[in-house]
Amino acid sequence: MEVIIREANPSDAAQIIAYVNRLSEEPNSNIELSPGEFTHTVESEAAILSEFALSENSIFLVAESAGKIVGIINCRGSKRKAIRHAVTLGMSVDQDWRGQGIGRQLITRAIEWAKSAGSIKRIELAVFERNTIGIHLYQKFGFEIEGRRRKAIFRDGQYLDGLIMALLL
Ligand SMILES: CC(C)(COP(=O)(O)OP(=O)(O)OC[C@H]1O[C@@H](n2cnc3c(N)ncnc32)[C@H](O)[C@@H]1OP(=O)(O)O)[C@@H](O)C(=O)NCCC(=O)NCCS
């Protein structure tokens, strides 16, 4: 089935909330959200999506198939002059849609956007060390491991390390 990548807009809010809730409820998840922790309302999520759309150094993209959101990626930049060239990336693909190249398409588009924005010099992200698929994807696109966040995560009854990765543009 065809998958398109497009910018999110405020009317996607309800779908994105449902999507993130599905993601956070996955067992053995490699994201920081736990079940029930994503508490945005449609209104507050729509406001966040509007902010992304208006910001020069932020973007929120969705992967969509037949009207259903099956993946998201966002890069968020600060308004502060000293750090606004460095954006933070977060991404995911819906469980049933993984391993089909959607992650690759999303990150390709995000990097293209960052390059075309001109002012962005760094894309950084945090990833669980056990997330070998994510790390592989990021390294394939040139992200390098910059640091280890020891015991930064508590999941499944144990403390886990996270990694900081970044791509310089
Ligand atoms: C990490 C994630 C975004 C990757 O998205 P995806 O659409 O599944 O990835 P793609 O299909 O584009 O594949 C990307 C690479 O990972 C590899 N890969 C994907 N699924 C894999 C699997 N189950 N086992 C081994 N390799 C796998 C692909 O082969 C590809 O590598 P290649 O280009 O060398 O062949 C997705 O797995 C996901 O959402 N995971 C849960 C949330 C998460 O971890 N988010 C990231 C937080 S930092």
The ligand as an ORCA input file, in Angstrom:
! r2SCAN-3c Opt
* xyz 0 1
  C      13.342      2.377     14.772
  C      12.192      2.480     13.774
  C      11.747      3.932     13.678
  C      12.704      2.022     12.384
  O      11.649      2.189     11.438
  P      11.327      1.075     10.330
  O      10.343      1.639      9.380
  O      10.997     -0.208     10.984
  O      12.758      0.935      9.629
  P      13.063      0.625      8.106
  O      12.137     -0.426      7.586
  O      13.162      1.891      7.349
  O      14.505     -0.039      8.253
  C      15.609      0.696      8.679
  C      16.787     -0.231      8.834
  O      16.565     -1.101      9.952
  C      16.576     -2.447      9.532
  N      15.516     -3.157     10.228
  C      14.207     -2.803     10.294
  N      13.538     -3.691     11.033
  C      14.440     -4.629     11.418
  C      14.372     -5.802     12.201
  N      13.214     -6.209     12.750
  N      15.512     -6.506     12.423
  C      16.680     -6.101     11.898
  N      16.822     -4.985     11.136
  C      15.707     -4.272     10.917
  C      16.286     -2.420      8.051
  O      16.817     -3.566      7.395
  C      16.973     -1.157      7.644
  O      18.363     -1.358      7.500
  P      19.031     -1.479      6.047
  O      18.701     -0.182      5.350
  O      20.478     -1.659      6.356
  O      18.377     -2.661      5.385
  C      11.021      1.550     14.180
  O      11.522      0.264     14.376
  C      10.264      1.967     15.425
  O       9.401      2.816     15.375
  N      10.576      1.370     16.577
  C       9.856      1.659     17.835
  C      10.020      3.091     18.298
  C      11.458      3.490     18.306
  O      12.335      2.707     18.665
  N      11.704      4.732     17.917
  C      13.048      5.288     17.929
  C      13.336      5.877     19.265
  S      14.978      6.606     19.311
*
